[in-house]
Amino acid sequence: MVPMGEKWIIISKFSVLIYIAIKQLEGGFRTIAPNILAILVYITLSMIYYLFDRGLYKRITALTGLLLAIVFVAKLDSLYIFLFPLSVIDLVDAFKPPDLLVFSSLLALVFSQSHWPEYLLLAIMIGLLFIVTKAAEKRDIKLVNRLDQHRKKLDLMQKQIDSYEQYKKQEYYLVQLEERNSIAQQIHDKVGHSISSSLIQLEAAQLVSEQDPAMAKKIISKVTGVLREGMESIRQTLHNIKPAVEQLGINRVKSILDEFRANSMIRVNLTDRGDLSLISYQQWKVISDNLTEALTNSLKHSRATDISVSISVLNKIIKLEVKDNGVGVSRINKGLGLAGIDERTASIGGKAIFDGSRGFSVITILPIGGADELAY
């Protein structure tokens, strides 16, 4: 891709060549063929110049262009002096001596003869164009370097995030392993020994049951007590490791909101009040499904930037409200999503309310203790 500065120089060269051709037409071509050939040769040489990277060939091409401009002035027409500043710019770009631009352009005034006012204006314009384009190129290079640095930083941050996510997954897996190991150890310590001991005693009771029924009965009675204690120990262990329904429910809601935040640009706020333990497992299921559908509805239709989610346990009802700050709607047409909220809520004796007057809100009202508790 040709840099913007080089594009402007190419445009300037073509403009100057067109200007020379127009001036020659006005004055009448003395020799048409040599002038056309000179213009074509200079165009070709200019194109070749931009095919090379900085190096020996580029310098040779630039020097050749300057010599051709001098030859054209001496042999064909003094108008070709206007090519001199352009050739000098290529020379400066190839050799990098900035003073050469001013010195060579001023020196060419000696050869410009009657064209010196136009030449001087052109030299100043081309010189300023060269300075401005080079400054712009340097600025672009700095911007590209900064972008590369930012891209590298972003890549590094992404790797750190991926590493952290991997660490979280590994940590979660280790916690699961530790929890399973703890459960296995508790069952082994509290139940395994009891069952093993009980089996040995039952075998002994079987052996003495005919000779000493009383002893066998005593052993069986003792084993029964040990097994009863073992069953109670199992129940206690399961009770300790099983999370409460409200913990499962509210954590499920938080997980839904976290996933929604990650996949959208919408801010979501969650509040809860009241005794969440009064919400049954079935009610938490409906709350989770209705919440997911309400969030999806807001994402698709509302153009909202904020969504508030509240779960309230009142005296006789449970209330879930999902409200956004979107465009709202004057007339609510229940599609599959909203109809599904209605059906799910009604299936456990609840009621769904939709309001599109200020933003859009979906309210789910469920009875505490059963459908009979909800009266309208």
C-alpha angles and dihedrals in degrees: 000000000000113000117244092246092055090048090057091048091051090049090049091052093052091046091052092047090051089049091051091049092050092049090049090051090051091050094040122252111268092188113013102181098052091048094050089047091049092052092047092048092050092048091050092048091049091053091048090052092063093048092070128073118226108299146085097315092051091051093048091050092049092048091048090052091053092048091049090053090053091047092049090052093049099042108026120019138340088228089078087074084087088070089060098082091047092051090046090053090054088048093050091046091052100041099029099221102138094190089062090070095061096036096049094044092051092044090055089062086078089063098038094082110174094001096065098113092053091040093051092049091048092048092051092046094048092045092052090045090052093049093047095046092048091050089049091050091051090049091049091050090052090049091049090050091049091049090050090050091049090047091052090048090049091049090050092048090048090052090049090050091048089048091049091049089050089049091051091051091048091047091049090050091050091050089052091050092049091048092050091047090050092050092047091049093049092050091046094048099040103031109019096062092045093052093045091050092045092052091052091049093048090052089051091049089052091053096050097036094099098040098038113017092172092057091047091051091049092051092048091050091051092048090050090056092048092050091048090054089048092053090049089050090052091050091049092050092050091047091053096050098040111091120227118263092244091054091052091046101048092042089052090052091049090049091053091050093047091053091047092051090050093052099042142039093235121114115230127196124193126200130172135183137176132036105322091188088077090069111094126221091253091051091050088053091055091044091052094047094045091047092052092049093046092051091049090050092052092047093051102041116011105064085215127167098194134038124186120203121192131179115194129182108201131175098288107357142055115221127198116185125184110185130173133190094230133125095286124204134253095211122034117216110190111224125182093288098052091038088054090053089052093049096045093048094046092048090070096038098268136123132230123212125194124196126181100170098103109017112318127292133186115200121192116193119191129179122244110236098007146320094295091067093064113080131173 
